[in-house]
């Protein structure tokens, strides 16, 4: 695959570049979708272990503040609030200490409320007009939504030609099968949700999520021409926790060594047994083989040595807006 220049000229002044740049650099955002609220932190960490560091936590969670706080304890994560569809819900993100708001719509009120509180905004839009509205409202990034369920790659390719200098994300029914295609067509990043999460409360869900995330990050990194944060090799090289090995069996005396004297209850050791007869220096192979059980070393019928088996996408921005440029070259 050849290298492609990806130039994004519309990052407004005052935007927390660490968030936007991370999204654009690694090309993935995960919206956590857990059937049981008690496991959402565990599942978020499993996604992080698989190589995605930008997470969206559903605004509808009853314990969203606690979840964000727990995930924030891991300094390598960027935690946002997803599913925000009303300006009042921005207060939830602020109270939770989130850095990012992810909204599936392009409501200027939602975008303005988040920007006024210093939050980064990823807004959803489907048509060229909706994308234009979201950008004019101040969204930092816009995601074509739902790209996977509506129009697919051909639709996105058309939208991309309309906005060639705008970093467009894709979301909605994005998975390991279509995410690389969207990225190759010029998507700035892909947002995934249900495709990497089990549908039930599987006890081994964390391992499943991590493995699915690694598979996703590897194919997306290949499409972007960038190194993956985590690979299956990294997971394999991490030593798994193993139970303590069983104690070794008691040592047995070798045929050439005398057995230790048995203990005695009377405090008097019995006399040592007589030593075995010495093996003469000129002992033949047959005499040494006689020390072993004949069933363990069967004779070779032909008298030869035993065989040993071998281990087998022109839309310009409002020219009046402040812009800075970030260039991403592969």
RODO-2510 file (C-alpha; in nm, 4 decimals, decimal comma):
residues 330
     n   res          X          Y          Z
     1     x     0,0000     0,0000     0,0000
     2     x     0,1340     0,3443    -0,0966
     3     x     0,1563     0,6307     0,1424
     4     x    -0,1225     0,8877     0,1433
     5     x    -0,1000     1,2464     0,2719
     6     x    -0,3850     1,3219     0,5108
     7     x    -0,3984     1,6995     0,5743
     8     x    -0,6616     1,8321     0,8126
     9     x    -0,6611     2,2177     0,8115
    10     x    -0,9503     2,2801     1,0463
    11     x    -0,8497     2,2397     1,4054
    12     x    -0,9764     2,5504     1,5825
    13     x    -0,7655     2,7433     1,8278
    14     x    -0,8307     2,6397     2,1844
    15     x    -0,9142     2,2805     2,0951
    16     x    -0,7472     2,0281     2,3251
    17     x    -0,5198     1,8896     2,0573
    18     x    -0,4244     1,5912     2,2672
    19     x    -0,7749     1,4511     2,2146
    20     x    -0,8250     1,5430     1,8490
    21     x    -0,4713     1,4496     1,7554
    22     x    -0,5030     1,1144     1,9288
    23     x    -0,8217     1,0366     1,7364
    24     x    -0,6637     1,1367     1,4057
    25     x    -0,3392     0,9569     1,4755
    26     x    -0,4735     0,6204     1,5728
    27     x    -0,8022     0,6280     1,3827
    28     x    -1,0235     0,4586     1,6418
    29     x    -1,2769     0,5518     1,9108
    30     x    -1,4725     0,2970     2,1126
    31     x    -1,8165     0,3610     2,2611
    32     x    -1,8559     0,1151     2,5466
    33     x    -2,1668    -0,0993     2,5230
    34     x    -2,2044    -0,3265     2,8258
    35     x    -2,5246    -0,5135     2,9184
    36     x    -2,4420    -0,4843     3,2895
    37     x    -2,3360    -0,1494     3,4352
    38     x    -2,1169    -0,3131     3,6963
    39     x    -1,8827    -0,4439     3,4267
    40     x    -1,8442    -0,1293     3,2161
    41     x    -1,5151    -0,0288     3,3804
    42     x    -1,3795    -0,3775     3,3304
    43     x    -1,4866    -0,3743     2,9651
    44     x    -1,3407    -0,0263     2,9124
    45     x    -1,0055    -0,1440     3,0422
    46     x    -1,0265    -0,4475     2,8167
    47     x    -1,0696    -0,2155     2,5171
    48     x    -0,7729    -0,0108     2,6335
    49     x    -0,5629    -0,3237     2,6636
    50     x    -0,6509    -0,3977     2,3016
    51     x    -0,5098    -0,0641     2,1840
    52     x    -0,7933     0,1940     2,1801
    53     x    -0,7368     0,4865     2,4178
    54     x    -1,0374     0,7127     2,3382
    55     x    -1,3516     0,5803     2,5058
    56     x    -1,7154     0,6939     2,5074
    57     x    -1,9283     0,6135     2,8126
    58     x    -2,3095     0,6199     2,7632
    59     x    -2,4689     0,9278     2,9198
    60     x    -2,7617     0,7121     3,0347
    61     x    -2,5546     0,5150     3,2851
    62     x    -2,6797     0,5569     3,6400
    63     x    -2,3231     0,5549     3,7723
    64     x    -2,1588     0,7468     3,4886
    65     x    -1,9666     0,9782     3,7238
    66     x    -1,8106     0,6875     3,9108
    67     x    -1,7260     0,5062     3,5878
    68     x    -1,5499     0,8084     3,4390
    69     x    -1,3596     0,8626     3,7639
    70     x    -1,2389     0,5023     3,7728
    71     x    -1,1295     0,5058     3,4097
    72     x    -0,9625     0,8444     3,4568
    73     x    -0,7324     0,6808     3,7091
    74     x    -0,5609     0,5259     3,4076
    75     x    -0,3633     0,8190     3,2670
    76     x    -0,3362     0,6731     2,9184
    77     x    -0,7127     0,6967     2,8555
    78     x    -0,9274     0,9804     2,7146
    79     x    -1,2783     0,9343     2,8527
    80     x    -1,5830     1,1010     2,6964
    81     x    -1,9605     1,0895     2,7318
    82     x    -2,1474     0,9415     2,4359
    83     x    -2,5101     0,9474     2,3236
    84     x    -2,5641     1,3129     2,4195
    85     x    -2,8776     1,4370     2,2384
    86     x    -2,9869     1,7273     2,4594
    87     x    -2,8004     2,0342     2,5820
    88     x    -2,8968     1,9514     2,9406
    89     x    -2,6988     1,6285     2,9189
    90     x    -2,3774     1,8244     2,8753
    91     x    -2,3994     1,8944     3,2484
    92     x    -2,3602     1,5200     3,3073
    93     x    -2,0328     1,5222     3,1173
    94     x    -1,9110     1,8237     3,3124
    95     x    -2,0087     1,6722     3,6477
    96     x    -1,8350     1,3477     3,5559
    97     x    -1,5149     1,5273     3,4641
    98     x    -1,5241     1,4018     3,1055
    99     x    -1,3086     1,5646     2,8395
   100     x    -1,5156     1,4762     2,5361
   101     x    -1,8795     1,4793     2,4234
   102     x    -1,9918     1,2437     2,1496
   103     x    -2,3338     1,3214     2,0019
   104     x    -2,5014     1,1324     1,7174
   105     x    -2,6763     1,4510     1,6007
   106     x    -2,5715     1,7968     1,4805
   107     x    -2,7841     2,0084     1,7162
   108     x    -2,6139     2,3521     1,7420
   109     x    -2,7436     2,3885     2,0994
   110     x    -2,5747     2,0675     2,2124
   111     x    -2,2509     2,1631     2,0389
   112     x    -2,2573     2,5178     2,1790
   113     x    -2,3296     2,3936     2,5323
   114     x    -2,0340     2,1570     2,5214
   115     x    -1,7954     2,4096     2,3668
   116     x    -1,8918     2,6722     2,6243
   117     x    -1,7739     2,4306     2,8935
   118     x    -1,4419     2,3666     2,7231
   119     x    -1,5244     2,0169     2,6000
   120     x    -1,4185     1,8590     2,2731
   121     x    -1,7162     1,7645     2,0530
   122     x    -1,7600     1,4878     1,7998
   123     x    -2,0959     1,5474     1,6284
   124     x    -2,2885     1,3085     1,4062
   125     x    -2,4202     1,4083     1,0639
   126     x    -2,5341     1,2238     0,7535
   127     x    -2,5956     1,4659     0,4677
   128     x    -2,3660     1,7387     0,3335
   129     x    -2,5968     2,0014     0,4827
   130     x    -2,5858     1,8372     0,8264
   131     x    -2,2074     1,8207     0,8143
   132     x    -2,1956     2,1906     0,7204
   133     x    -2,4272     2,2799     1,0114
   134     x    -2,2175     2,0839     1,2595
   135     x    -1,8984     2,2528     1,1449
   136     x    -2,0546     2,6003     1,1580
   137     x    -2,1798     2,5241     1,5103
   138     x    -1,8240     2,4557     1,6229
   139     x    -1,7929     2,0770     1,6293
   140     x    -1,4291     1,9757     1,6525
   141     x    -1,4851     1,6582     1,4561
   142     x    -1,7814     1,5310     1,2552
   143     x    -1,8740     1,1687     1,2103
   144     x    -2,0796     1,0470     0,9163
   145     x    -2,3517     0,8572     1,1000
   146     x    -2,4726     0,5943     1,0493
   147     x    -2,2172     0,5287     0,7773
   148     x    -2,2140     0,1517     0,8062
   149     x    -2,5912     0,1100     0,8050
   150     x    -2,6749     0,3787     0,5463
   151     x    -2,5009     0,3908     0,2114
   152     x    -2,1804     0,2263     0,3229
   153     x    -1,8483     0,2904     0,1576
   154     x    -1,9866     0,4267    -0,1722
   155     x    -2,1947     0,6899     0,0082
   156     x    -1,9027     0,7917     0,2270
   157     x    -1,6753     0,8194    -0,0759
   158     x    -1,9212     1,0671    -0,2307
   159     x    -1,9430     1,2685     0,0927
   160     x    -1,5663     1,2663     0,1208
   161     x    -1,5302     1,4258    -0,2231
   162     x    -1,7610     1,7066    -0,1067
   163     x    -1,5470     1,7764     0,2014
   164     x    -1,1938     1,6766     0,0996
   165     x    -1,0208     1,8920     0,3632
   166     x    -1,2432     1,8066     0,6587
   167     x    -1,1491     1,5124     0,8827
   168     x    -1,4645     1,3023     0,8709
   169     x    -1,5118     1,0078     1,1017
   170     x    -1,7489     0,7179     1,0451
   171     x    -1,9792     0,5588     1,3010
   172     x    -2,2845     0,3372     1,3159
   173     x    -2,2485    -0,0329     1,2301
   174     x    -1,8720    -0,0092     1,1953
   175     x    -1,6829    -0,3316     1,2502
   176     x    -1,3606    -0,5123     1,1723
   177     x    -1,4862    -0,5946     0,8229
   178     x    -1,5715    -0,2439     0,6964
   179     x    -1,3586    -0,0126     0,9133
   180     x    -1,0428    -0,0632     0,7041
   181     x    -1,2335     0,0163     0,3829
   182     x    -1,3651     0,3436     0,5252
   183     x    -1,0163     0,4397     0,6406
   184     x    -0,8680     0,3595     0,3006
   185     x    -1,1351     0,5843     0,1435
   186     x    -1,0163     0,8733     0,3609
   187     x    -1,2085     0,8473     0,6877
   188     x    -1,0109     1,0193     0,9626
   189     x    -1,1184     0,7622     1,2199
   190     x    -1,3755     0,4951     1,2897
   191     x    -1,5996     0,4762     1,5944
   192     x    -1,6993     0,1276     1,7009
   193     x    -1,9432     0,0050     1,9593
   194     x    -2,1405    -0,3181     1,9523
   195     x    -1,9118    -0,4985     1,7117
   196     x    -1,6413    -0,5581     1,9722
   197     x    -1,8643    -0,6354     2,2703
   198     x    -2,0395    -0,9623     2,3562
   199     x    -2,4163    -0,9544     2,3688
   200     x    -2,4373    -1,1284     2,7044
   201     x    -2,2581    -1,1267     3,0365
   202     x    -2,0012    -1,3834     2,9390
   203     x    -1,7552    -1,4484     3,2237
   204     x    -1,4717    -1,4372     2,9701
   205     x    -1,6027    -1,1166     2,8050
   206     x    -1,2937    -0,9122     2,8893
   207     x    -1,0648    -1,1510     2,7065
   208     x    -1,3031    -1,1601     2,4081
   209     x    -1,3177    -0,7785     2,3956
   210     x    -0,9414    -0,7439     2,4090
   211     x    -0,8884    -0,9967     2,1319
   212     x    -1,1539    -0,8331     1,9103
   213     x    -1,0025    -0,4903     1,9756
   214     x    -0,6544    -0,6074     1,8852
   215     x    -0,7858    -0,7565     1,5613
   216     x    -0,9578    -0,4261     1,4827
   217     x    -0,6559    -0,2107     1,5650
   218     x    -0,4264    -0,4264     1,3536
   219     x    -0,6393    -0,4113     1,0365
   220     x    -0,7049    -0,0381     1,0834
   221     x    -0,3365     0,0358     1,1387
   222     x    -0,2596    -0,1542     0,8213
   223     x    -0,5199     0,0528     0,6316
   224     x    -0,3715     0,3766     0,7690
   225     x    -0,0147     0,2660     0,7169
   226     x     0,0706     0,3248     1,0813
   227     x     0,1924     0,0850     1,3486
   228     x    -0,0709    -0,0739     1,5686
   229     x    -0,0579     0,0149     1,9361
   230     x    -0,1067    -0,3453     2,0380
   231     x    -0,0625    -0,6663     1,8444
   232     x    -0,1386    -1,0282     1,9113
   233     x     0,2351    -1,0775     1,9513
   234     x     0,2307    -0,8300     2,2413
   235     x    -0,0444    -1,0261     2,4112
   236     x     0,1307    -1,3553     2,3552
   237     x     0,4589    -1,2240     2,4944
   238     x     0,2945    -1,1191     2,8216
   239     x     0,3439    -1,4082     3,0640
   240     x     0,0062    -1,5414     3,1776
   241     x    -0,0533    -1,5915     3,5435
   242     x     0,0103    -1,9529     3,6264
   243     x    -0,0839    -2,1484     3,9376
   244     x     0,1971    -2,2541     4,1627
   245     x     0,3547    -2,5755     4,0357
   246     x     0,2971    -2,8896     4,2393
   247     x     0,5787    -2,9928     4,4692
   248     x     0,8311    -3,2266     4,3097
   249     x     0,8001    -3,5950     4,3888
   250     x     1,0355    -3,7301     4,6498
   251     x     1,3731    -3,8117     4,5084
   252     x     1,4433    -4,1725     4,4413
   253     x     1,7843    -4,3233     4,4901
   254     x     1,9656    -4,3983     4,1694
   255     x     2,0680    -4,7541     4,1000
   256     x     2,4299    -4,6649     4,1746
   257     x     2,3611    -4,4926     4,5090
   258     x     2,2565    -4,6571     4,8315
   259     x     1,9167    -4,5718     4,9784
   260     x     1,9254    -4,3511     5,2915
   261     x     1,8855    -4,5416     5,6138
   262     x     1,5280    -4,5571     5,7441
   263     x     1,4383    -4,3622     6,0533
   264     x     1,4229    -4,5459     6,3760
   265     x     1,2018    -4,4783     6,6725
   266     x     1,4584    -4,6034     6,9174
   267     x     1,7258    -4,3545     6,8176
   268     x     1,9608    -4,6254     6,7015
   269     x     2,0396    -4,6273     6,3320
   270     x     2,0583    -4,9657     6,1712
   271     x     2,3814    -5,0588     6,0047
   272     x     2,4191    -4,9224     5,6510
   273     x     2,3462    -5,1592     5,3685
   274     x     2,6388    -5,2954     5,1800
   275     x     2,7505    -5,0868     4,8784
   276     x     2,6581    -5,2090     4,5311
   277     x     2,9205    -5,3939     4,3418
   278     x     3,1453    -5,1590     4,1414
   279     x     3,1172    -5,1424     3,7655
   280     x     3,4440    -5,2465     3,6090
   281     x     3,6274    -4,9905     3,3946
   282     x     3,6144    -5,2230     3,1022
   283     x     3,2446    -5,2928     3,1431
   284     x     3,0753    -5,3539     2,8142
   285     x     2,7602    -5,1781     2,6892
   286     x     2,5648    -5,4895     2,7660
   287     x     2,6702    -5,4859     3,1284
   288     x     2,5717    -5,1143     3,1708
   289     x     2,2403    -5,1691     2,9909
   290     x     2,1747    -5,4368     3,2428
   291     x     2,1290    -5,1674     3,5080
   292     x     1,8033    -5,0500     3,3353
   293     x     1,4719    -5,2154     3,2844
   294     x     1,4735    -5,3934     2,9552
   295     x     1,1126    -5,2739     2,8848
   296     x     1,2214    -4,9062     2,8949
   297     x     1,4902    -4,9546     2,6314
   298     x     1,3653    -5,2188     2,3899
   299     x     1,6268    -5,3932     2,1856
   300     x     1,6750    -5,2874     1,8225
   301     x     1,5948    -5,5860     1,6060
   302     x     1,8461    -5,4833     1,3397
   303     x     2,1159    -5,3782     1,5793
   304     x     2,1152    -5,0153     1,4540
   305     x     2,0938    -4,7000     1,6640
   306     x     1,7352    -4,5987     1,7689
   307     x     1,5711    -4,3409     1,5416
   308     x     1,4900    -3,9933     1,6825
   309     x     1,1697    -3,8216     1,5530
   310     x     1,2010    -3,4557     1,4483
   311     x     0,9561    -3,1952     1,5834
   312     x     0,7567    -3,1576     1,2967
   313     x    -1,1966     1,1279     0,0010
   314     x    -1,4206     2,0237    -0,1445
   315     x    -1,5574     2,1462     0,1225
   316     x    -1,3870     2,4357     0,2709
   317     x    -1,4470     2,5748     0,6128
   318     x    -1,5824     2,9125     0,6934
   319     x    -1,2870     3,1240     0,5838
   320     x    -1,3460     3,3491     0,8837
   321     x    -1,2671     3,0814     1,1357
   322     x    -0,9318     3,0353     1,3015
   323     x    -0,7550     2,7285     1,1784
   324     x    -0,4364     2,5501     1,2351
   325     x    -0,3057     2,2607     1,0355
   326     x    -0,2108     1,9149     1,1313
   327     x    -0,0659     1,6952     0,8630
   328     x    -0,0739     1,3214     0,8946
   329     x     0,1537     1,1441     0,6523
   330     x     0,1777     0,7737     0,6221
***
